[in-house]
Amino acid sequence: MAAFSKLTRMRRLTHILMSPACRLARLALGEKKLAHDLETAADPLSHLPVFTELDGTQVTGVWAIVDCLEGLYPDYPLVPEDQAPRSEALRLLDWAMSKFSEEVTRRILFEKASRSQTGNLLRQPPSMETIRQGRAALKEALQMLGALAEERGFLAGRDMSLADLALAAHLSALDYYGEVPWTDHPAMAEWYMRMKSRPSFRSLLMDRVPGQPPALQYAELDF
């Protein structure tokens, strides 16, 4: 019986639905083509995401998970091999998970979504002024990112990388709530349609927040 359990054990990702860090881990696992189960965290304020390997080894935090996946599963690399696009991919990855997260995601998503879905430690009654600031920062970011995508194909270069996955993790959560003005930014809309069409995105497009359905275009592959 023990041998049977060992053979049928699945990889597992413990997450919460609208956390960009958790969504990035899900996309990375999908790009690595690693089958896994999703488990909703009992405590949304705990250190997430947590990845559990087939042998039971646990890796906590999105950076540790990405590093683990790149090391153990090199067949589907998430960063370019050449130094210049590699540096650019990592620069944009850092920007998406720091500056974009602070100026856009926290001001919009963390104001509109519940603590149980985002893990936001500072949840207060929604502030429309904060949301307006986030929307203004989002428009400015989309303008800059659209120029990169139009020139390069993907954000850091001609190939999809962690930079694209990180930004898509944020934008997919914002798009759930209808907060991304795609019609004003056609280059980014075209980039996002290509990202949404990737197999790694399928599970994200099936996400549903209890009692709060997504914006109409959320799960559509075309705008």
N, C-alpha and C positions, 0 to 999 in steps of 0.2 A: 504493500500500500504506500509506503514511504517513497519507493522508487517511482511509482506512478505519479505521485504528487510532485516530485522533483521534475519529471519529464513535462508535466503540464503547467508548470509555474510560468506566469507571464511577467514581463516587465510592467512596471507600474509608475505612473506619474501622479503624485498628489498635488492638487492645484485648487485655485478658485477661478471662477469663470471669467471675470473681466480684468484680472491682473495682467498688464502687459508682460511682465517677467514670466508669468506662467504660460501665456500665449506664445511667447518666444520659445520657451522650452518645448511646447507642443509642436511648433513649426519645425524646430531643429530635429526632433525625433522623426517627424514625417519626412523631412528631406533625407535623413539617414535611412529611411525605409525600415524603421524598427517598429514592429508591432508592439503595442502596449495598451494596458488598461488605464482609464482615467478614474481617479478617486478624488471626490470632493473633500477638502480638508475639514476636519471637525472643528478646528480653531482657525478662522480666517486671519487671525492676527499672528499666527505662528510664522516661522521662517520658511517661506515657500518660494518656488516649488521644491518638491522632493522627488528624486528619481530613484526607483528601486530596480536593481539589475536582476537577472535571472537567478544569480546565486544568493540573492538577498542583500547584497551590498547596497547601501544607501548613499546618495550624493545629494547634498542640500545646497540650494541657491542656484540661480540661473547661470552665473559665471562658472561655477564648479561643474554644472551639468554640461554646458557647452564644451568646456575643456575636456571633460571625460569622454564625451561623444567624439570629439575630434581625435583624441588619442586612441580610443578603442576601435573606432569605425572610420578609418581613413579613406575608404573607397568613394565616399560622397563628400568631398571637402566643402566646408562652408565659408572658407576664405581663400582668395586667390593665392597661387604659389609665388608668382612674381612679386617682388618687393613693393613696387609703386602702387599697384592696385590693392595689394594686401594692406599697406599702410592706410590707404584711403578707405578701405572697407572698415578697418578697425577704428579709424577716426569717426566715421559716420555712425558706427555702432555705439561708440561712446557718447556722441552727440545725441542720438536718439534716446538713449537710456538715462541721460542726465539733463541736458538743457531742454530738449523737446519735452521730456517727461515733466520737468518742473514748470515750464512756461505754458504748456498746452494741456497735457493729460491731467495733471493735478488740478488745473483750474476749470476744466470742463467735466471730465469723466468722474473725478473724485467728488465733485459737487453734485452730480446728477445720480450716480449709482450708489447703491447701499454698501455699507461697510462689509457685509458678508460676501459681496461680489468683488470687491477691490482690495480688501485688507487695509483700507485707509485708517490709520490710527487717529487722525485728527478730524474725524467726521463731525461736521456742524450743520445747522440748517443751511440749505443752499443759498449762495450769494450770487445774485444776478450780475453784480459788478465784476466779481471774480470770473464768472463765465464769459462775460463780454471781453475781458482782458485775454482770456484763453483763446477765444475765437479770433481776435485780432492777431495774436501771435501765430495761430494756426494758418491763417491766410498768408502771412509773411513767409512762413516756413514752406508752404506748398508752392509758392512762387519760386523760391530758390531750388527746391527739390525737383520741381517740374523741369527746370532748365537742365539740371544734371541728368535726369532720366531721358530727356529728349536728345541730349548730346551723346550720352554714353550707352543707352539701351537699358541698363540697370543703374543703380545709384553710384556704385563705385567703379563700374566698368562694363564690359560687354556681357559678363556672366553674373548670374544671381549670387548674392553673398549674404553673410550675416547682417550686413547693413540693411539690405532689403527686408530681411526677415524681422529685424528689430523694429523698423519703421512700420511694417505691415502689422506687427503685433499691437502697436499703439493705435494705428488708424482703424484697424478692424474693430477694436473696442469702441472708439469714437463713432465709427460708422453705424454700429448697432443702434446708437441713440440718434442717428440722423444728423450728426454734427460736422460732417465733412462736406464742404461746398464743391462737389466734384464738377458741376457744370461750369464753374468759374476757372477751373484748372484742368483743361483737357489733357495735357501731357501727363499729369499725375493720375487722372482717371484711366488713361490707357495703360500706364504702368500697373495700376492697382488691378485692372481687369486681368492682366497677365499673371499677377500674383495670385489672385483668387482662383484662377484656372489650374493652379498647380495641385497635384494630389494631396500635398501636405496641408492644404487649406480646408479640405473637406469637412473635417470634424469641427473647425471653428465656425463654418457656415451653418452648421446644425445647432449651434448653441442657442439656448433660449433662457432668458431670465424669468423665473416664475412671476407671473402677474404683470410682466412688462414685455410685450412682443417687440421684435426688432423693427427698425425702419424698413419700408417696403423694398428698398433695393439691396438690403443687407446680404441676402442669400442669392441674389441674382448675379450671374456671371457677366451680364451686360447692363449698362446704365440706360 
